[in-house]
Amino acid sequence: MNKSPRQTRHGNMARVSKLALGEQALPVRFMYKTVPEHANDTGWRLFTGYETDEFLADFDNLEPFPLEPLVAKDASLDALLDNNAGSVWERLPGQEWQPVHDFEIPYEEVDVEVSNDPDNLLQPIWK
């Protein structure tokens, strides 16, 4: 497979489970890439696999964190970071990373109202 190097790397931050950070950090064993939220976001979300639904329900348990120290600690992450949004990877203890094809990546629902009715358009703030 011929892939442009670093083609999909934008930003340097990921959202990382707090279980994968700190002195008692567990290894990253599940990760997916979503559409980045801002210019410094890579879109990667990294987890240990031990997160409960309750843990994940608290957005504060996913820490914005730079990828570089994570790759320095676990070089196997580096080869996966060039994958596009929609990529999902997992690994069992002592095994290699495997692509996952049956995981639905969560996304934030945005409530947007679309109208072509000029009477419903907001008035400009300048006049």
PEMO-V580927 format. One record per residue. N is the residue number from 1. RES is the residue in one letter. PHI is phi in whole degrees, -180 to 180 (* if undefined). BURIAL is + if it has 9 or more other ideal C-beta (glycine too) atoms within 8 Angstrom, else -. D_FIRST is the distance of its C-alpha to the first C-alpha in Angstrom with 1 decimal. Layout:
N_RES_PHI_BURIAL_D_FIRST / N_RES_PHI_BURIAL_D_FIRST
//
This chain:
1_M_*_-_0.0 / 2_N_-99_-_3.8 / 3_K_-125_-_6.2 / 4_S_-65_-_9.9 / 5_P_-63_-_11.7 / 6_R_58_-_14.2 / 7_Q_-57_-_13.7 / 8_T_-104_+_15.2 / 9_R_-90_-_17.7 / 10_H_-129_-_21.2 / 11_G_74_+_24.3 / 12_N_-142_-_24.6 / 13_M_-108_+_26.4 / 14_A_-133_+_25.6 / 15_R_-96_+_28.1 / 16_V_-125_+_28.6 / 17_S_-58_+_30.9 / 18_K_-61_+_34.1 / 19_L_-69_+_33.7 / 20_A_-98_+_30.8 / 21_L_-121_+_32.9 / 22_G_90_-_35.9 / 23_E_-66_-_37.6 / 24_Q_-97_-_37.3 / 25_A_-61_-_33.6 / 26_L_-92_-_31.7 / 27_P_-69_-_28.0 / 28_V_-72_+_25.4 / 29_R_-130_+_24.2 / 30_F_-149_+_23.1 / 31_M_-153_+_21.4 / 32_Y_-143_+_20.3 / 33_K_-117_+_19.6 / 34_T_-111_+_22.0 / 35_V_-68_-_22.9 / 36_P_-58_+_24.5 / 37_E_-85_-_28.2 / 38_H_-158_-_29.0 / 39_A_-62_-_27.7 / 40_N_-94_-_27.5 / 41_D_-92_+_25.9 / 42_T_-79_+_22.2 / 43_G_93_+_22.6 / 44_W_-76_+_21.7 / 45_R_-126_+_24.4 / 46_L_-119_+_24.7 / 47_F_-138_+_27.1 / 48_T_-90_+_28.5 / 49_G_97_-_29.0 / 50_Y_-104_-_32.7 / 51_E_-73_+_33.4 / 52_T_-89_-_36.0 / 53_D_-61_-_36.4 / 54_E_-65_-_39.4 / 55_F_-61_+_37.5 / 56_L_-72_+_34.7 / 57_A_-68_-_37.4 / 58_D_-92_-_38.5 / 59_F_-56_-_36.2 / 60_D_-67_-_37.6 / 61_N_-81_+_35.9 / 62_L_-110_+_32.5 / 63_E_-88_+_32.9 / 64_P_-65_-_31.2 / 65_F_-149_+_29.8 / 66_P_-69_-_27.6 / 67_L_-72_+_24.3 / 68_E_-53_-_24.9 / 69_P_-66_-_27.5 / 70_L_-69_+_25.6 / 71_V_-68_+_22.6 / 72_A_-63_-_25.3 / 73_K_-80_-_26.7 / 74_D_-139_-_23.5 / 75_A_-62_-_20.6 / 76_S_-66_+_18.3 / 77_L_-69_+_18.4 / 78_D_-56_-_16.8 / 79_A_-66_-_13.1 / 80_L_-85_+_13.7 / 81_L_-70_+_15.4 / 82_D_-87_+_12.6 / 83_N_-74_-_12.1 / 84_N_-81_-_14.1 / 85_A_-55_+_17.6 / 86_G_101_-_17.9 / 87_S_-78_+_15.8 / 88_V_-135_+_18.0 / 89_W_-135_+_17.8 / 90_E_-146_+_20.5 / 91_R_-148_+_21.6 / 92_L_-88_-_24.8 / 93_P_-53_-_26.9 / 94_G_79_-_25.7 / 95_Q_-119_-_22.4 / 96_E_-82_-_18.7 / 97_W_-64_+_17.2 / 98_Q_-128_-_16.4 / 99_P_-70_-_15.3 / 100_V_-113_+_18.5 / 101_H_-114_-_18.8 / 102_D_-117_-_22.6 / 103_F_-105_-_23.5 / 104_E_-94_-_24.9 / 105_I_-68_-_24.5 / 106_P_-69_-_28.0 / 107_Y_-142_-_28.9 / 108_E_-80_-_32.1 / 109_E_-82_-_34.2 / 110_V_-113_-_35.7 / 111_D_-88_-_39.0 / 112_V_-123_-_39.0 / 113_E_-102_-_41.8 / 114_V_-110_-_41.1 / 115_S_-144_-_44.1 / 116_N_-102_-_44.9 / 117_D_-85_-_48.5 / 118_P_-61_-_49.8 / 119_D_-72_-_52.6 / 120_N_-95_-_50.0 / 121_L_-75_-_48.3 / 122_L_-70_-_49.0 / 123_Q_-77_-_51.4 / 124_P_-64_-_50.1 / 125_I_-80_-_51.5 / 126_W_-102_-_52.7 / 127_K_-146_-_55.6
//
